[in-house]
Amino acid sequence: MAGKRPHPSSPLRSGLVVALFGPTASGKTAVAEAFAERSGGDVVSADAMQAYRGLAILTAQPARPTRLVGIWPLSHEGSVAEYAVAAHHEIDAILAERRPPIVVGGTGLYFRAALAELNLPPAPSDEQRQRWERVYDRIGGDSAYALLEERDPAAASRLHPNDRRRIVRALELTELGRSLRAEEDRLWTGETRHPTIVFGLDVPRETLERRIEERAGAMFAAGVEQEVRAVLAGDVSPTAVHALGLREIAELPRERALAALVTRTRRYAAYQRKWMRRIPGLVTVAGDRPPGVTADEMLEVARARQRLPARRAG
C-alpha cells in the first residue's frame, strides 16, 4: 500500500475520484503517477493480472508502491467480486484522508467494479468451477456452447464456442439464476459510487504498436523467461495462468515467444481501445506526449469539473 504523499500547493478538493483507462503500453502508469504527484493522490490499480505477486515483469507492474498490485499469491483464484471489495476499501480510505484516488485500469470489468456497485454474484466454489470446466472439456466447446444457448441465449450470443473461460463463467452464473449478459450490460452505465471523472488515454496506433514492441523486448531483457519458469514451477491458479504471454514464453523458443507476445498484446490493445470508446462520459486525453503534460491537462479538467455548480435532481 502506498504511503501518504505530500500535498501539492493546489491539490484537488476532496471527494472526487479520478479514473484513467487506456490500452496496454499506452503509458497509463506514468501518467497516473504524474497526476498523483500533482494532486496529492494515490494510485489504485484496476488490472486483473497485476493483482498477482510473482509476475512483476510480465504484467508490467509499476516500480512505485501502488494499491492493489501484488495482493494475491499466484495460487489464488481471484475474482472480480473479491477485487471490488478491496478496491472500494482502498478508494474510501484515500477519500477519508481528503485526497483523490486515481484508479488506473486496462481490465474493463475490474475498472468498472472499482468505480461502481455492480451487484456482482459471489465467486463460484472451486467444486462448481471445476465441474463446469470438466463439462466443457468432456463434451467440447460446441456442445458446451449449445448448452449455454439453452440456458442463457442472450449470453451465448456474445461468446464464441472456443472461449472456454467465459463460457464456463456463463454456465456457472446460470446456476445462480444470473446472466453473463446482464453482468456485462452493467458496465456501460454512468453510475459510480462517488463523483468520478473518467479519462481515456488515446495513443495513435503506430505509436502504440511501437511501444508494444519496445516493451516486449524490454521484458525479455529484464528476465521475463526466468520469471515465467519460476512461476510455472509452483502452484498457479486457472486465473493467473491466463496472464498475457505466459504460455507462449514458457513453450516457444525466444524469438517466436517474443513475436507471439507482441501479436497477442496488439490484439488485446485493439480490444481495449474498442472497450474505451463505450465508457459513458469519457474525457479523452492525448497520450503521445510527456506524461507530465497529459497529467497537467487532466488536473485542469478535474479542477474545472469541481468548479461547476452541482446539478439539481429532477
Secondary structure, DSSP 8 states (H G I E B T S, - for coil): --------SS---TT-EEEEE--TTSSHHHHHHHHHHHHT-EEEEE-TTTTBTT-TTTTT--SS--BTSS-B-TTS---HHHHHHHHHHHHHHHHHTT--EEEEESSHHHHHHHHS---------HHHHHHHHHHHHHH-HHHHHHHHHHH-HHHHTT--TT-HHHHHHHHHHHHTT--HHHHHHGGG----SS-EEEEEEE--HHHHHHHHHHHHHHHHHHTHHHHHHHHHTS---TTGGGSTTHHHHHHS-HHHHHHHHHHHHHHHHHHHHHHHTTSTT-EEEE-SS-HHHHHHHHHHHHHHHHHS------
